Amino acid sequence: MTITANICMEAEKGSARMNEAQEHKYPIINIAGILAGILIGGLAGTVTILLLAPQSGKRTRTQIQKKSLELRDRAAEMVDDSIRQLRADRNKISINGRKKSDDLTRRGQVLVIEHNWSR
C-alpha cells in the first residue's frame, strides 16, 4: 500500500471519528418539539386556571391574557436562545472542519514533495 493510500485511509478514519464525536457533542435541538411542549404546557396551565379560578370571569380573562403574554415572551426567548446555540454550534463545527481540511491539505502537500524528492 502506498503512503498516499495510508494517509487517505487515516484521514477517512479521523473524519469518521470527528463526525461521531460531533454527534454526541452537539445534539440537534428539535425546535418543533420545544414549541409543541410550550404550547401544550400553556394550554394545560390555562385549563387549570379556568377550573380552579375562585374569581370573576372578567378577572380570570385578564389573568389568562397576562399569563398568555408571559408565556409568549418566554417561548420567544427560548426559541431565540435555541437559534443562537445552534448557530454557535454550527460555527464551531465549521471551524473544526476548516482546521481538519487545512491539516489534510498540508499533509498532502508534504506527501507530494516527498514523492517528488524520492524520484
Beta strands, then each sheet from edge to edge (+ up, - down):
end
